[in-house]
Amino acid sequence: GLELPDIEQSIHLQYGDGDLLVYGLYSASESGSDLQNFADQIQVTFPLIENEDTRSSFNYPVGVGYPYPRDIVIGKDLTVRAIRNNFDVEEMTELVEQLLQE
C-alpha cells in the first residue's frame, strides 16, 4: 500500500481526467468498508475494487494473484502492456505518456 499515494500523485491526479483510468484491485477477503477506510487513511481518490476470484484477476493471469503488489498497465486495446513489481515514477510516467499517444 505504500506506493498507492505515489500512484495517486504522479499518475492519477496528473492523467486521470482524460483517457487514463486507475484502479486498485484487492482480494475479496477485505470488506468494502475496510477498503474505503484504507483509501481515506492513505488519501487516494482512485477506486479500490474487490477481486472476487484472485486466480483470474480480470482474466489477466500472468503476474497477477501473487501475494505482493503489482502494477499492471492495460492498453486501450485491453492487452497487458506492462507488469511491474515496483512503482518507479519516471518509468511509469514515460509509459503512460507513450500509451496515451496511441
All heavy atoms as an XYZ file, in Angstrom:
812
protein
N       0.796     -1.200      0.000
C       0.000      0.000      0.000
C       0.837      1.262      0.000
O       0.315      2.333     -0.204
N       2.146      1.138      0.263
C       2.965      2.332      0.378
C       3.102      3.082     -0.937
O       3.308      4.279     -0.944
C       4.349      1.961      0.924
C       4.372      1.417      2.343
C       5.794      1.039      2.741
C       3.803      2.432      3.329
N       2.996      2.394     -2.072
C       3.167      3.088     -3.343
C       1.876      3.731     -3.834
O       1.902      4.547     -4.747
C       3.730      2.149     -4.395
C       2.777      1.067     -4.837
C       3.402      0.105     -5.823
O       4.624     -0.110     -5.797
O       2.649     -0.425     -6.630
N       0.743      3.410     -3.225
C      -0.517      3.964     -3.703
C      -0.555      5.494     -3.652
O      -1.049      6.112     -4.596
C      -1.699      3.360     -2.946
C      -1.933      1.867     -3.207
C      -3.119      1.372     -2.390
C      -2.134      1.583     -4.669
N      -0.050      6.139     -2.587
C      -0.012      7.610     -2.633
C       0.859      8.147     -3.773
O       0.549      9.193     -4.350
C       0.565      7.988     -1.263
C       0.191      6.842     -0.377
C       0.304      5.628     -1.266
N       1.935      7.434     -4.119
C       2.759      7.848     -5.257
C       1.976      7.733     -6.558
O       2.056      8.607     -7.426
C       4.020      6.988     -5.360
C       4.994      7.235     -4.222
O       4.966      8.334     -3.654
O       5.768      6.318     -3.907
N       1.236      6.660     -6.716
C       0.402      6.480     -7.909
C      -0.673      7.566     -7.954
O      -0.961      8.126     -9.015
C      -0.223      5.069     -7.931
C       0.876      4.014     -8.090
C      -1.275      4.953     -9.026
C       0.394      2.582     -7.911
N      -1.247      7.880     -6.802
C      -2.257      8.947     -6.711
C      -1.705     10.266     -7.231
O      -2.307     10.910     -8.085
C      -2.715      9.100     -5.257
C      -3.560     10.317     -4.971
C      -5.018     10.168     -5.353
O      -5.442      9.058     -5.726
O      -5.743     11.165     -5.283
N      -0.533     10.662     -6.708
C       0.038     11.969     -7.039
C       0.610     12.032     -8.450
O       0.372     12.996     -9.177
C       1.136     12.337     -6.022
C       0.620     12.561     -4.624
C      -0.348     13.725     -4.536
O      -0.134     14.769     -5.145
N      -1.427     13.537     -3.792
N       1.369     11.027     -8.849
C       2.120     11.122    -10.106
C       1.347     10.645    -11.328
O       1.637     11.082    -12.437
C       3.436     10.351    -10.001
O       3.183      8.969     -9.822
N       0.364      9.775    -11.141
C      -0.362      9.234    -12.295
C      -1.838      9.646    -12.265
O      -2.320     10.316    -13.168
C      -0.235      7.689    -12.360
C       1.235      7.264    -12.415
C      -1.028      7.148    -13.541
C       2.007      7.758    -13.622
N      -2.544      9.261    -11.221
C      -3.990      9.517    -11.182
C      -4.321     11.008    -11.264
O      -5.140     11.418    -12.083
C      -4.607      8.894     -9.927
C      -6.074      9.127     -9.802
N      -6.978      8.633    -10.728
C      -6.798      9.797     -8.881
C      -8.198      8.999    -10.371
N      -8.107      9.700     -9.251
N      -3.698     11.824    -10.428
C      -4.023     13.250    -10.435
C      -3.478     13.969    -11.660
O      -4.038     14.977    -12.083
C      -3.508     13.921     -9.152
C      -4.210     13.483     -7.866
C      -3.598     14.190     -6.658
C      -5.712     13.718     -7.926
N      -2.416     13.447    -12.249
C      -1.825     14.096    -13.427
C      -2.532     13.731    -14.728
O      -2.658     14.552    -15.625
C      -0.337     13.726    -13.541
C       0.507     14.235    -12.397
C       0.543     15.745    -12.306
O       0.600     16.447    -13.306
N       0.496     16.257    -11.089
N      -2.980     12.477    -14.832
C      -3.515     11.986    -16.111
C      -4.945     11.467    -16.025
O      -5.537     11.124    -17.040
C      -2.629     10.848    -16.644
C      -1.197     11.251    -16.857
C      -0.223     10.968    -15.896
C      -0.805     11.911    -18.012
C       1.100     11.331    -16.077
C       0.514     12.286    -18.205
C       1.462     11.993    -17.235
O       2.770     12.354    -17.427
N      -5.487     11.371    -14.841
C      -6.773     10.702    -14.651
C      -7.987     11.426    -15.180
O      -9.072     10.866    -15.188
N      -7.855     12.679    -15.617
C      -9.010     13.404    -16.146
C      -9.293     13.068    -17.603
O     -10.325     13.448    -18.134
C      -8.790     14.920    -16.024
C      -8.888     15.385    -14.584
O      -9.488     14.672    -13.765
O      -8.348     16.466    -14.288
N      -8.384     12.368    -18.250
C      -8.544     12.072    -19.664
C      -8.859     10.613    -19.918
O      -9.805     10.061    -19.368
N      -8.021      9.979    -20.741
C      -8.255      8.599    -21.155
C      -7.705      7.568    -20.182
O      -7.859      6.380    -20.405
C      -7.618      8.347    -22.530
C      -8.331      9.108    -23.636
O      -9.531      9.372    -23.484
O      -7.672      9.419    -24.644
N      -7.043      8.002    -19.134
C      -6.411      7.066    -18.208
C      -7.328      6.762    -17.028
O      -7.890      7.671    -16.423
C      -5.101      7.645    -17.678
C      -4.368      6.758    -16.674
C      -3.630      5.655    -17.414
C      -3.432      7.562    -15.831
N      -7.469      5.483    -16.720
C      -8.221      5.046    -15.549
C      -7.272      4.327    -14.610
O      -6.480      3.492    -15.039
C      -9.353      4.090    -15.950
C     -10.380      4.625    -16.935
C     -11.360      3.524    -17.319
C     -11.113      5.811    -16.350
N      -7.341      4.632    -13.323
C      -6.517      3.988    -12.309
C      -7.446      3.274    -11.342
O      -8.420      3.853    -10.867
C      -5.662      5.015    -11.536
C      -4.893      4.337    -10.410
C      -4.714      5.737    -12.476
N      -7.141      2.012    -11.071
C      -7.902      1.228    -10.105
C      -6.939      0.503     -9.181
O      -5.866      0.072     -9.599
C      -8.760      0.157    -10.805
C      -9.853      0.710    -11.649
C      -9.690      0.860    -13.012
C     -11.067      1.077    -11.094
C     -10.702      1.374    -13.803
C     -12.091      1.595    -11.871
C     -11.900      1.732    -13.226
O     -12.899      2.249    -14.000
N      -7.343      0.339     -7.937
C      -6.648     -0.535     -7.009
C      -7.457     -1.808     -6.878
O      -8.659     -1.753     -6.608
N      -6.848     -2.946     -7.111
C      -7.533     -4.236     -7.080
C      -7.080     -4.997     -5.850
O      -5.885     -5.215     -5.650
C      -7.201     -5.019     -8.346
C      -7.837     -6.393     -8.511
C      -9.355     -6.270     -8.625
C      -7.280     -7.082     -9.744
N      -8.054     -5.407     -5.035
C      -7.743     -6.077     -3.777
C      -8.487     -7.379     -3.661
O      -9.542     -7.570     -4.253
C      -8.101     -5.171     -2.583
C      -7.105     -4.073     -2.416
C      -7.216     -2.891     -3.128
C      -6.020     -4.239     -1.575
C      -6.278     -1.893     -3.000
C      -5.072     -3.244     -1.436
C      -5.209     -2.071     -2.152
O      -4.275     -1.098     -2.031
N      -7.974     -8.253     -2.850
C      -8.595     -9.544     -2.576
C      -9.968     -9.341     -1.961
O     -10.193     -8.423     -1.175
C      -7.718    -10.345     -1.618
O      -8.427    -11.454     -1.121
N     -10.884    -10.217     -2.291
C     -12.243    -10.133     -1.754
C     -12.288    -10.422     -0.265
O     -13.340    -10.290      0.359
C     -13.167    -11.094     -2.502
N     -11.177    -10.794      0.330
C     -11.165    -11.047      1.768
C     -11.301     -9.756      2.571
O     -11.619     -9.786      3.749
C      -9.874    -11.775      2.176
O      -8.754    -10.956      1.925
N     -11.056     -8.621      1.926
C     -11.230     -7.327      2.587
C     -12.671     -6.867      2.389
O     -13.224     -7.003      1.314
C     -10.288     -6.285      1.969
C      -8.835     -6.633      2.055
C      -8.301     -6.514      3.466
O      -8.885     -5.749      4.264
O      -7.315     -7.193      3.769
N     -13.271     -6.311      3.428
C     -14.636     -5.808      3.279
C     -14.612     -4.452      2.597
O     -13.611     -3.739      2.638
C     -15.331     -5.699      4.634
O     -14.826     -4.593      5.353
N     -15.714     -4.090      1.974
C     -15.798     -2.813      1.276
C     -15.544     -1.634      2.191
O     -14.872     -0.675      1.817
N     -16.075     -1.671      3.412
C     -15.862     -0.556      4.334
C     -14.400     -0.467      4.738
O     -13.855      0.619      4.911
C     -16.763     -0.688      5.559
O     -16.455     -1.867      6.271
N     -13.739     -1.621      4.904
C     -12.314     -1.615      5.229
C     -11.505     -0.985      4.102
O     -10.559     -0.243      4.351
C     -11.797     -3.031      5.496
C     -12.307     -3.602      6.812
O     -12.784     -2.821      7.652
O     -12.232     -4.823      6.977
N     -11.881     -1.290      2.852
C     -11.176     -0.706      1.712
C     -11.347      0.805      1.685
O     -10.398      1.542      1.430
C     -11.672     -1.307      0.401
C     -11.193     -2.700      0.055
C     -11.805     -3.158     -1.258
C      -9.682     -2.765     -0.019
N     -12.563      1.271      1.954
C     -12.800      2.720      1.941
C     -12.031      3.406      3.064
O     -11.450      4.469      2.875
C     -14.292      3.030      2.041
C     -14.603      4.495      1.815
C     -14.082      4.991      0.475
O     -14.392      4.437     -0.571
N     -13.275      6.045      0.490
N     -12.015      2.778      4.235
C     -11.243      3.336      5.349
C      -9.761      3.397      5.000
O      -9.080      4.373      5.322
C     -11.450      2.508      6.622
C     -12.837      2.671      7.199
O     -13.527      3.659      6.926
N     -13.259      1.706      7.986
N      -9.273      2.342      4.347
C      -7.873      2.304      3.919
C      -7.589      3.424      2.926
O      -6.597      4.144      3.047
C      -7.566      0.937      3.311
C      -6.183      0.811      2.739
C      -5.066      0.785      3.565
C      -5.996      0.696      1.370
C      -3.786      0.666      3.041
C      -4.728      0.575      0.834
C      -3.614      0.555      1.670
N      -8.470      3.591      1.940
C      -8.293      4.642      0.932
C      -8.292      6.016      1.588
O      -7.476      6.879      1.248
C      -9.392      4.548     -0.117
N      -9.202      6.223      2.537
C      -9.256      7.506      3.239
C      -7.979      7.746      4.042
O      -7.457      8.855      4.082
C     -10.468      7.552      4.176
C     -11.788      7.559      3.422
O     -11.791      7.831      2.199
O     -12.819      7.275      4.063
N      -7.490      6.701      4.674
C      -6.310      6.820      5.525
C      -5.074      7.207      4.716
O      -4.281      8.050      5.144
C      -6.067      5.510      6.264
C      -4.860      5.513      7.166
C      -4.644      4.165      7.846
O      -5.469      3.270      7.744
N      -3.525      4.028      8.517
N      -4.899      6.591      3.550
C      -3.705      6.893      2.749
C      -3.968      7.983      1.714
O      -3.091      8.325      0.936
C      -3.123      5.630      2.075
C      -4.114      5.019      1.083
C      -2.683      4.623      3.112
C      -3.514      3.919      0.250
N      -5.191      8.507      1.710
C      -5.576      9.637      0.867
C      -5.419      9.369     -0.613
O      -4.746     10.106     -1.337
C      -4.804     10.887      1.288
C      -5.082     11.278      2.728
C      -4.345     12.519      3.159
O      -3.275     12.840      2.643
N      -4.907     13.236      4.113
N      -6.036      8.285     -1.083
C      -6.129      8.051     -2.518
C      -7.578      8.240     -2.934
O      -8.496      7.921     -2.186
C      -5.601      6.661     -2.954
C      -4.130      6.522     -2.636
C      -6.404      5.538     -2.353
N      -7.769      8.772     -4.132
C      -9.120      9.037     -4.615
C      -9.530      8.120     -5.768
O     -10.686      8.128     -6.167
C      -9.257     10.506     -5.066
O      -8.304     10.764     -6.111
C      -9.020     11.450     -3.898
N      -8.589      7.343     -6.314
C      -8.990      6.413     -7.371
C      -9.726      5.230     -6.736
O      -9.530      4.920     -5.560
C      -7.822      5.975     -8.253
C      -6.662      5.351     -7.528
C      -6.676      4.013     -7.182
C      -5.539      6.100     -7.227
C      -5.605      3.427     -6.535
C      -4.454      5.535     -6.584
C      -4.495      4.191     -6.233
N     -10.587      4.552     -7.517
C     -11.408      3.482     -6.947
C     -10.588      2.277     -6.501
O      -9.663      1.852     -7.195
C     -12.337      3.079     -8.096
C     -12.200      4.126     -9.126
C     -10.895      4.808     -8.921
N     -10.931      1.742     -5.347
C     -10.394      0.470     -4.874
C     -11.505     -0.546     -5.030
O     -12.593     -0.374     -4.502
C      -9.969      0.563     -3.409
C      -8.909      1.610     -3.072
C      -8.595      1.573     -1.588
C      -7.658      1.400     -3.897
N     -11.253     -1.580     -5.820
C     -12.295     -2.569     -6.092
C     -11.844     -3.946     -5.645
O     -10.653     -4.249     -5.616
C     -12.681     -2.581     -7.594
C     -11.455     -2.815     -8.477
C     -13.395     -1.300     -7.966
C     -11.766     -2.916     -9.943
N     -12.821     -4.760     -5.298
C     -12.533     -6.108     -4.831
C     -12.531     -7.075     -5.996
O     -13.392     -7.027     -6.858
C     -13.586     -6.554     -3.817
C     -13.563     -5.760     -2.540
C     -14.586     -6.252     -1.552
O     -14.695     -7.483     -1.362
O     -15.295     -5.410     -0.988
N     -11.547     -7.962     -5.994
C     -11.469     -9.016     -6.987
C     -11.955    -10.293     -6.314
O     -11.307    -10.807     -5.413
C     -10.026     -9.167     -7.478
C      -9.896    -10.244     -8.510
O     -10.848    -10.540     -9.217
N      -8.739    -10.838     -8.605
N     -13.104    -10.788     -6.723
C     -13.685    -11.947     -6.059
C     -12.946    -13.236     -6.359
O     -13.009    -14.185     -5.606
C     -15.164    -12.073     -6.444
C     -15.992    -10.914     -5.920
C     -17.440    -11.036     -6.291
O     -17.837    -12.088     -6.829
O     -18.182    -10.073     -6.045
N     -12.249    -13.294     -7.483
C     -11.510    -14.501     -7.856
C     -10.069    -14.107     -8.121
O      -9.723    -13.684     -9.216
C     -12.131    -15.146     -9.096
C     -11.440    -16.456     -9.479
O     -10.430    -16.820     -8.835
O     -11.916    -17.102    -10.410
N      -9.214    -14.242     -7.116
C      -7.828    -13.788     -7.268
C      -7.055    -14.636     -8.267
O      -5.974    -14.271     -8.680
C      -7.093    -13.803     -5.914
O      -7.173    -15.119     -5.365
C      -7.695    -12.797     -4.961
N      -7.623    -15.768     -8.678
C      -6.919    -16.586     -9.670
C      -7.042    -16.006    -11.063
O      -6.161    -16.153    -11.886
C      -7.456    -18.011     -9.651
C      -7.129    -18.754     -8.354
C      -7.935    -20.015     -8.253
N      -9.349    -19.653     -8.249
C     -10.330    -20.494     -8.544
N     -10.071    -21.727     -8.867
N     -11.585    -20.098     -8.509
N      -8.157    -15.346    -11.355
C      -8.354    -14.844    -12.716
C      -7.967    -13.380    -12.859
O      -7.407    -12.988    -13.862
C      -9.806    -15.025    -13.155
O     -10.662    -14.244    -12.350
N      -8.264    -12.556    -11.875
C      -7.890    -11.147    -11.874
C      -8.114    -10.491    -13.234
O      -7.191    -10.199    -13.964
C      -6.436    -10.976    -11.428
O      -6.265    -11.448    -10.125
N      -9.371    -10.274    -13.550
C      -9.747     -9.648    -14.819
C      -9.268    -10.446    -16.032
O      -9.027     -9.897    -17.089
C      -9.204     -8.221    -14.935
C      -9.875     -7.238    -14.031
C      -9.137     -6.486    -13.148
C     -11.238     -7.053    -14.063
C      -9.746     -5.571    -12.312
C     -11.851     -6.147    -13.236
C     -11.112     -5.405    -12.354
N      -9.101    -11.740    -15.865
C      -8.642    -12.606    -16.950
C      -7.239    -12.248    -17.439
O      -6.902    -12.509    -18.577
C      -9.625    -12.593    -18.128
C     -10.958    -13.155    -17.722
O     -11.029    -14.163    -17.021
N     -12.030    -12.497    -18.129
N      -6.434    -11.642    -16.576
C      -5.032    -11.381    -16.872
C      -4.203    -12.145    -15.850
O      -3.734    -11.581    -14.878
C      -4.704     -9.880    -16.812
C      -5.432     -9.091    -17.859
C      -6.405     -8.161    -17.517
C      -5.156     -9.284    -19.207
C      -7.072     -7.442    -18.487
C      -5.822     -8.570    -20.174
C      -6.779     -7.642    -19.812
O      -7.445     -6.941    -20.764
N      -4.028    -13.462    -16.058
C      -3.411    -14.274    -15.011
C      -1.904    -14.110    -14.874
O      -1.365    -14.428    -13.842
C      -3.746    -15.706    -15.438
C      -3.882    -15.620    -16.924
C      -4.461    -14.261    -17.208
N      -1.220    -13.620    -15.882
C       0.239    -13.545    -15.807
C       0.645    -12.440    -14.848
O       0.336    -11.280    -15.060
C       0.851    -13.284    -17.204
C       2.360    -13.119    -17.094
C       0.488    -14.397    -18.155
N       1.310    -12.831    -13.779
C       1.807    -11.845    -12.844
C       0.778    -11.313    -11.878
O       1.050    -10.417    -11.117
N      -0.426    -11.862    -11.903
C      -1.481    -11.390    -11.013
C      -1.823    -12.502    -10.042
O      -1.719    -13.669    -10.356
C      -2.737    -10.989    -11.826
C      -3.812    -10.429    -10.910
C      -2.372     -9.997    -12.897
N      -2.254    -12.135     -8.865
C      -2.649    -13.134     -7.893
C      -1.522    -13.554     -6.978
O      -1.684    -14.438     -6.161
N      -0.362    -12.913     -7.092
C       0.746    -13.188     -6.196
C       0.521    -12.440     -4.896
O      -0.216    -11.459     -4.858
C       2.069    -12.771     -6.847
C       2.468    -13.680     -7.974
C       2.009    -13.466     -9.258
C       3.288    -14.781     -7.744
C       2.366    -14.313    -10.296
C       3.651    -15.628     -8.778
C       3.187    -15.394    -10.045
O       3.534    -16.228    -11.064
N       1.177    -12.853     -3.814
C       0.895    -12.243     -2.515
C       1.578    -10.901     -2.283
O       1.752    -10.493     -1.168
C       1.428    -13.299     -1.532
C       2.522    -13.962     -2.269
C       2.074    -13.991     -3.705
N       2.007    -10.225     -3.325
C       2.596     -8.905     -3.163
C       2.073     -8.003     -4.279
O       1.626     -8.495     -5.321
C       4.122     -8.957     -3.169
C       4.736     -9.749     -4.299
C       4.986     -9.149     -5.521
C       5.064    -11.088     -4.132
C       5.551     -9.870     -6.557
C       5.624    -11.815     -5.174
C       5.871    -11.200     -6.368
O       6.416    -11.927     -7.386
N       2.115     -6.692     -4.080
C       1.529     -5.772     -5.068
C       2.239     -5.824     -6.413
O       3.442     -6.026     -6.486
C       1.714     -4.395     -4.423
C       1.941     -4.660     -2.989
C       2.613     -5.999     -2.910
N       1.460     -5.624     -7.422
C       1.974     -5.484     -8.783
C       1.246     -4.337     -9.440
O       0.080     -4.087     -9.161
C       1.709     -6.758     -9.594
C       2.421     -7.964     -9.063
C       3.194     -8.580    -10.154
N       4.035     -9.630     -9.604
C       4.679    -10.474    -10.349
N       4.565    -10.421    -11.646
N       5.451    -11.381     -9.822
N       1.934     -3.644    -10.325
C       1.312     -2.606    -11.136
C       1.131     -3.188    -12.525
O       2.095     -3.633    -13.141
C       2.200     -1.360    -11.197
C       2.423     -0.766     -9.818
O       1.444     -0.681     -9.068
O       3.561     -0.400     -9.505
N      -0.096     -3.187    -12.994
C      -0.416     -3.749    -14.307
C      -0.975     -2.633    -15.164
O      -1.933     -1.961    -14.767
C      -1.432     -4.897    -14.187
C      -0.867     -5.975    -13.247
C      -1.776     -5.467    -15.557
C      -1.872     -7.013    -12.843
N      -0.371     -2.427    -16.326
C      -0.815     -1.394    -17.245
C      -1.486     -2.085    -18.418
O      -0.880     -2.940    -19.080
C       0.368     -0.527    -17.730
C      -0.112      0.528    -18.712
C       1.085      0.102    -16.541
N      -2.732     -1.712    -18.669
C      -3.514     -2.296    -19.757
C      -3.768     -1.196    -20.781
O      -4.215     -0.104    -20.432
C      -4.844     -2.866    -19.216
C      -4.539     -3.946    -18.170
C      -5.712     -3.410    -20.352
C      -5.744     -4.426    -17.405
N      -3.467     -1.492    -22.029
C      -3.620     -0.508    -23.094
C      -5.071     -0.322    -23.516
O      -5.970     -1.024    -23.069
N      -5.273      0.647    -24.383
C      -6.617      0.922    -24.898
C      -7.204     -0.280    -25.626
O      -8.411     -0.432    -25.721
C      -6.588      2.124    -25.852
C      -6.276      3.428    -25.163
C      -6.213      4.560    -26.180
C      -5.805      5.857    -25.526
N      -5.725      6.960    -26.504
N      -6.315     -1.160    -26.134
C      -6.768     -2.360    -26.830
C      -7.046     -3.508    -25.857
O      -7.300     -4.631    -26.267
C      -5.743     -2.793    -27.873
C      -4.379     -3.107    -27.261
O      -4.206     -2.950    -26.030
O      -3.481     -3.514    -28.018
N      -6.991     -3.220    -24.547
C      -7.277     -4.177    -23.471
C      -6.255     -5.304    -23.355
O      -6.550     -6.350    -22.804
C      -8.701     -4.739    -23.572
C      -9.812     -3.691    -23.545
C     -11.180     -4.363    -23.614
C      -9.705     -2.804    -22.319
N      -5.053     -5.080    -23.877
C      -3.981     -6.046    -23.687
C      -3.051     -5.540    -22.591
O      -2.895     -4.334    -22.394
C      -3.164     -6.277    -24.976
O      -2.536     -5.050    -25.340
C      -4.049     -6.781    -26.095
N      -2.432     -6.481    -21.883
C      -1.477     -6.114    -20.847
C      -0.228     -5.559    -21.522
O       0.384     -6.217    -22.354
C      -1.123     -7.330    -19.964
C      -0.017     -6.963    -18.986
C      -2.346     -7.829    -19.219
N       0.126     -4.343    -21.170
C       1.280     -3.694    -21.787
C       2.503     -3.693    -20.879
O       3.626     -3.559    -21.341
C       0.923     -2.256    -22.172
C      -0.283     -2.163    -23.091
C      -0.065     -2.893    -24.411
N       0.924     -2.260    -25.225
C       0.685     -1.273    -26.082
N      -0.537     -0.836    -26.253
N       1.659     -0.740    -26.763
N       2.285     -3.809    -19.563
C       3.411     -3.836    -18.629
C       2.952     -4.384    -17.298
O       1.812     -4.175    -16.893
C       3.999     -2.439    -18.443
N       3.857     -5.100    -16.637
C       3.646     -5.574    -15.272
C       4.908     -5.219    -14.500
O       6.010     -5.570    -14.916
C       3.386     -7.089    -15.209
C       2.115     -7.454    -15.986
C       3.275     -7.553    -13.749
C       1.873     -8.946    -16.096
N       4.750     -4.515    -13.402
C       5.899     -4.083    -12.612
C       5.707     -4.501    -11.161
O       4.613     -4.405    -10.616
C       6.061     -2.563    -12.659
C       6.269     -1.999    -14.056
C       7.658     -2.324    -14.574
N       7.906     -1.717    -15.867
C       7.699     -2.310    -17.033
N       7.206     -3.536    -17.072
N       7.961     -1.708    -18.169
N       6.793     -4.931    -10.530
C       6.761     -5.253     -9.104
C       6.934     -4.012     -8.246
O       6.453     -3.963     -7.126
C       7.865     -6.245     -8.748
C       7.605     -7.609     -9.323
O       6.474     -7.958     -9.620
N       8.657     -8.377     -9.483
N       7.650     -3.044     -8.761
C       7.924     -1.820     -8.018
C       7.514     -0.621     -8.850
O       7.742     -0.586    -10.062
C       9.419     -1.712     -7.681
C       9.885     -2.827     -6.787
O       9.301     -3.047     -5.725
N      10.916     -3.534     -7.203
N       6.931      0.365     -8.190
C       6.476      1.571     -8.876
C       7.621      2.563     -8.978
O       8.168      3.009     -7.978
C       5.305      2.193     -8.115
C       4.740      3.396     -8.792
C       3.919      3.246     -9.894
C       5.027      4.662     -8.328
C       3.396      4.364    -10.531
C       4.509      5.773     -8.954
C       3.686      5.631    -10.061
N       7.984      2.900    -10.205
C       9.007      3.904    -10.476
C       8.312      5.069    -11.186
O       7.785      4.895    -12.286
C      10.107      3.301    -11.348
C      11.185      4.311    -11.679
O      10.965      5.120    -12.618
O      12.232      4.285    -11.016
N       8.293      6.232    -10.543
C       7.534      7.369    -11.059
C       7.950      7.724    -12.479
O       7.104      7.874    -13.366
C       7.682      8.600    -10.133
C       7.050      9.830    -10.766
C       7.057      8.323     -8.780
N       9.247      7.850    -12.731
C       9.708      8.261    -14.061
C       9.354      7.230    -15.113
O       8.881      7.572    -16.203
C      11.210      8.517    -14.039
C      11.596      9.760    -13.274
C      13.095     10.026    -13.321
O      13.765      9.502    -14.229
O      13.578     10.760    -12.448
N       9.593      5.961    -14.814
C       9.296      4.909    -15.783
C       7.804      4.842    -16.080
O       7.394      4.738    -17.239
C       9.782      3.556    -15.251
C       9.469      2.406    -16.194
C       9.768      1.041    -15.596
O       9.861      0.913    -14.361
O       9.888      0.102    -16.392
N       6.973      4.904    -15.034
C       5.533      4.799    -15.250
C       4.993      6.023    -15.985
O       4.137      5.895    -16.852
C       4.820      4.603    -13.913
C       3.361      4.231    -14.067
S       3.052      2.656    -14.935
C       3.633      1.473    -13.719
N       5.498      7.197    -15.665
C       5.070      8.411    -16.359
C       5.396      8.321    -17.841
O       4.568      8.642    -18.699
C       5.737      9.652    -15.734
O       5.346      9.739    -14.362
C       5.329     10.913    -16.458
N       6.598      7.859    -18.152
C       7.003      7.709    -19.555
C       6.094      6.694    -20.267
O       5.642      6.933    -21.396
C       8.460      7.252    -19.617
C       9.020      7.171    -21.014
C      10.493      6.803    -21.007
O      11.255      7.386    -20.217
O      10.866      5.910    -21.798
N       5.807      5.585    -19.623
C       4.951      4.572    -20.211
C       3.536      5.105    -20.424
O       2.946      4.920    -21.488
C       4.921      3.317    -19.320
C       4.006      2.194    -19.767
C       4.404      1.664    -21.139
C       4.025      1.064    -18.737
N       2.985      5.785    -19.432
C       1.638      6.341    -19.550
C       1.566      7.342    -20.691
O       0.644      7.315    -21.512
C       1.200      6.988    -18.209
C      -0.011      7.886    -18.394
C       0.908      5.906    -17.174
N       2.540      8.228    -20.771
C       2.526      9.218    -21.843
C       2.620      8.562    -23.214
O       1.958      8.973    -24.167
C       3.648     10.239    -21.639
C       3.361     11.157    -20.462
C       4.403     12.235    -20.266
O       5.393     12.279    -21.031
O       4.214     13.054    -19.349
N       3.436      7.520    -23.320
C       3.557      6.795    -24.584
C       2.229      6.145    -24.966
O       1.774      6.244    -26.100
C       4.642      5.723    -24.453
C       4.730      4.793    -25.638
C       5.642      3.602    -25.371
O       6.499      3.643    -24.500
N       5.441      2.525    -26.096
N       1.592      5.479    -24.017
C       0.342      4.779    -24.312
C      -0.800      5.738    -24.607
O      -1.683      5.420    -25.415
C      -0.028      3.844    -23.160
C       0.912      2.658    -22.957
C       0.484      1.864    -21.735
C       0.962      1.779    -24.199
N      -0.806      6.892    -23.977
C      -1.863      7.880    -24.241
C      -1.766      8.443    -25.658
O      -2.757      8.943    -26.191
C      -1.832      9.003    -23.207
C      -2.336      8.620    -21.818
C      -2.100      9.760    -20.840
C      -3.803      8.211    -21.840
N      -0.588      8.351    -26.276
C      -0.399      8.838    -27.643
C      -0.886      7.835    -28.687
O      -1.059      8.178    -29.852
C       1.079      9.162    -27.900
C       1.628     10.271    -27.037
C       0.852     11.560    -27.189
O       0.543     11.975    -28.292
N       0.530     12.187    -26.071
N      -1.108      6.592    -28.278
C      -1.506      5.552    -29.245
C      -2.957      5.728    -29.657
O      -3.770      6.253    -28.958
C      -1.305      4.157    -28.632
C       0.147      3.822    -28.442
C       0.369      2.424    -27.890
O      -0.617      1.727    -27.569
O       1.539      2.018    -27.776
